[in-house]
Amino acid sequence: NNKQTNKQTYNTTIMGDSAYSFSLTTFSRQGKLLQIEYALNAVAKGRTSLGICAKDGVVICTDKKFASSLVDSEHVHKIERITDHTGFVYSGVGPDYRVLVRRARKDSQKYYCMYRETQPVSQLVKETASVMQEYTQSGGVRPFGVSLLVAGLDQATNEPRLYQVDPSGAYFGWKATAIGKNHLNAKSFLEKRYQDDMELEDAIHTALLTLREGFEGEMNATNIEVGVVRNGKFSLLTEEQIQDYLDEAN
């Protein structure tokens, strides 16, 4: 009996956290939910996305380079408009992102039907974070394999805002940040370049320079996407506009 008990103890010690790694809703002994950590690993393997909140607007941009030149990039969108004032970008698992975009659009339309005004970006972020949190505490599901950057306008104060939402359901406000494959280098680059009185035009140039830092191959207007909140409205830059900014940067 003692031998059996010792063997069980030994096996448990050897297994450590791996015994909990397939359970979403069970904490490991270290107080971790390992599936959420694995979801963050999926985000860290995704293409780089970044955002900068300037004093008169917000810019979000992302790398959408494809493994094959045969992919038709016109039909792939990583930056999505949610309301007139708000846009999302992601790093991680694309199909998971579609679910969150659809849900956010539906919730913002419900809000508009009820109150006849656009849903504030802070509420939209809270609701999206709540959806992501639900998927960390339910049986038969897995966490979303995406982190989001949300650019929008706070209508109460008329100030631009940038938020990050993680698979755990945690959300943060940022002046500038990056997610995805090269996020650590991109963040340190942004820390050196960011200024509190930065205007949107400078922010767009800084965002493109930061994205270029870790870019594999040549960066051009077809393999990146840029969205901006300008004069209170969210819009995607056209390929021509992006090319103009890239030419200026050169």
C-alpha positions in Angstrom: 0.0 0.0 0.0 2.8 2.4 0.9 4.5 1.6 -2.4 1.3 2.3 -4.3 0.8 5.6 -2.4 4.4 6.7 -3.1 4.0 5.8 -6.8 0.8 7.9 -7.1 2.5 10.8 -5.3 5.5 10.5 -7.7 3.2 10.4 -10.7 1.3 13.5 -9.6 4.6 15.3 -9.0 5.9 14.4 -12.4 2.7 15.4 -14.1 2.6 18.7 -12.3 0.4 21.3 -14.2 0.0 18.9 -17.2 -2.8 17.1 -15.3 -4.8 20.3 -15.5 -3.8 21.4 -19.0 -6.9 19.9 -20.7 -9.4 21.3 -18.2 -10.7 24.8 -18.9 -12.6 25.3 -15.7 -10.1 23.7 -13.2 -7.3 25.8 -11.6 -3.9 24.2 -11.5 -2.0 24.1 -8.2 -0.2 27.3 -9.1 -3.6 29.1 -9.5 -3.5 29.1 -13.3 -6.1 28.3 -15.9 -3.7 26.7 -18.4 -6.1 26.8 -21.4 -6.1 30.6 -21.2 -2.3 30.6 -21.2 -2.4 28.4 -24.3 -4.9 30.8 -25.9 -2.4 33.7 -25.3 0.2 31.5 -27.0 -2.1 31.3 -30.1 -2.3 35.1 -30.0 1.5 35.5 -29.7 1.9 33.3 -32.9 -0.6 35.5 -34.8 0.4 38.4 -37.2 1.4 41.6 -35.5 -1.2 44.3 -34.8 -0.7 47.6 -33.1 -2.6 50.8 -32.1 -1.7 54.4 -31.1 -4.1 56.8 -29.4 -3.2 60.4 -30.5 -4.7 63.6 -29.1 -7.1 64.0 -32.1 -7.7 60.3 -33.2 -6.6 56.7 -33.1 -4.8 54.5 -35.6 -4.8 50.7 -35.6 -2.8 48.7 -38.2 -1.9 45.1 -38.9 0.2 42.8 -41.0 -1.9 40.7 -43.3 0.9 39.0 -45.2 -0.1 35.6 -46.7 1.9 32.3 -47.0 1.1 32.2 -50.7 1.0 35.0 -53.4 -2.1 33.2 -54.9 -4.4 34.3 -52.0 -6.8 37.1 -53.1 -6.2 39.7 -50.4 -9.3 41.7 -51.3 -11.5 39.1 -49.5 -9.5 39.0 -46.3 -10.2 41.7 -43.7 -8.5 41.9 -40.4 -9.8 45.4 -39.4 -13.5 45.6 -39.1 -15.8 48.6 -38.5 -18.3 47.8 -35.6 -20.1 51.2 -35.3 -19.6 54.6 -36.9 -17.1 55.5 -34.2 -15.5 52.1 -33.4 -13.2 49.5 -35.1 -11.6 46.2 -34.2 -8.3 44.5 -35.2 -7.1 41.2 -33.9 -4.1 38.9 -33.6 -4.6 35.1 -33.3 -7.3 32.8 -34.8 -9.3 34.4 -37.5 -12.6 32.4 -37.3 -12.8 33.2 -33.5 -12.5 36.9 -34.4 -15.5 36.7 -36.8 -17.7 35.4 -34.0 -16.7 38.3 -31.8 -17.2 40.9 -34.6 -20.7 39.5 -35.3 -21.6 39.6 -31.6 -20.3 43.1 -31.1 -22.2 44.4 -34.2 -25.4 42.7 -33.0 -25.0 44.2 -29.4 -24.3 47.7 -30.8 -27.4 47.5 -33.0 -29.5 46.4 -29.9 -28.2 49.4 -28.0 -29.1 51.7 -30.9 -32.6 50.3 -31.2 -33.1 50.8 -27.5 -31.5 54.3 -27.0 -31.4 55.7 -30.5 -27.7 56.6 -30.1 -24.4 54.8 -30.9 -23.1 52.5 -28.2 -20.1 54.1 -26.3 -16.8 52.4 -27.0 -16.2 51.7 -23.3 -19.5 49.7 -23.1 -18.8 47.9 -26.3 -15.4 46.8 -24.9 -17.0 45.7 -21.6 -19.6 43.6 -23.4 -17.0 42.0 -25.7 -14.8 41.2 -22.7 -17.8 39.7 -20.9 -18.4 37.3 -23.9 -14.7 36.3 -23.8 -14.8 35.8 -20.0 -17.9 33.5 -20.3 -15.9 31.2 -22.5 -13.4 30.7 -19.7 -15.9 29.5 -17.1 -18.3 27.3 -19.1 -18.2 23.6 -19.8 -17.9 22.3 -23.4 -16.3 25.4 -24.8 -12.7 26.7 -25.2 -11.4 30.3 -24.8 -11.2 32.6 -27.8 -7.8 32.4 -29.4 -7.7 36.1 -30.1 -6.7 39.4 -28.5 -8.4 42.5 -29.8 -7.4 46.1 -30.2 -10.4 48.4 -30.1 -10.2 52.0 -31.5 -13.1 54.4 -30.8 -14.3 57.7 -29.6 -15.6 58.4 -26.1 -18.7 60.4 -26.9 -19.1 61.7 -23.4 -15.7 63.5 -23.4 -15.2 63.5 -27.1 -11.8 61.9 -26.6 -10.2 59.1 -28.7 -9.7 55.8 -26.9 -7.7 52.6 -27.5 -8.4 49.3 -25.6 -7.0 45.8 -25.6 -9.2 42.8 -24.8 -7.5 39.4 -24.0 -8.9 35.8 -24.1 -9.3 35.8 -20.3 -11.9 38.6 -20.6 -9.4 41.2 -19.1 -9.4 44.6 -20.9 -7.1 47.6 -20.6 -6.9 51.1 -21.9 -3.7 52.0 -23.7 -1.9 55.1 -25.2 -0.1 52.7 -27.6 0.3 49.0 -27.7 1.0 45.9 -29.8 -0.2 42.3 -29.9 0.8 39.2 -31.9 4.1 37.8 -33.1 6.5 40.7 -32.6 4.6 42.5 -29.8 7.6 42.9 -27.4 9.9 44.6 -29.9 7.0 46.7 -31.2 6.0 47.8 -27.7 9.6 48.8 -26.9 9.8 50.7 -30.2 6.5 52.5 -29.4 7.7 53.4 -25.9 10.6 55.3 -27.4 8.5 57.0 -30.1 5.3 57.8 -28.3 4.5 61.4 -27.1 1.5 62.6 -25.2 0.9 65.5 -27.6 1.2 63.3 -30.7 -1.2 64.2 -33.6 -3.0 61.6 -35.7 -0.7 62.1 -38.8 2.4 61.5 -36.7 0.7 58.5 -35.1 0.0 56.9 -38.5 3.7 57.4 -39.5 4.9 55.9 -36.2 2.5 53.0 -36.5 3.8 52.1 -40.0 7.5 52.5 -38.9 6.8 50.2 -35.9 5.1 47.6 -38.1 7.9 47.7 -40.6 10.5 46.9 -37.8 9.5 43.3 -37.5 8.0 42.8 -41.0 9.1 39.8 -43.0 9.8 40.9 -46.5 8.7 44.1 -48.2 5.8 46.0 -46.6 3.4 47.5 -49.2 -0.2 48.7 -49.4 -1.6 45.2 -50.2 -0.1 43.3 -47.2 -1.1 45.7 -44.4 -4.3 47.2 -43.2 -4.8 50.6 -41.5 -7.9 51.9 -39.7 -8.3 55.4 -38.2 -10.7 57.3 -35.9 -10.6 60.8 -37.4 -13.1 63.6 -36.6 -15.0 61.1 -34.5 -15.6 58.6 -37.3 -13.9 55.3 -37.9 -12.7 54.4 -41.4 -10.3 52.1 -43.2 -7.6 53.7 -45.3 -7.6 52.7 -49.0 -4.6 51.1 -50.6 -3.8 54.4 -52.3 -3.8 56.3 -49.0 -1.6 53.7 -47.3 0.8 53.8 -50.2 1.0 57.6 -49.9 2.0 57.2 -46.2 4.5 54.5 -47.0 6.1 56.8 -49.7 6.3 59.7 -47.2 8.0 57.3 -44.7 10.6 56.4 -47.3 
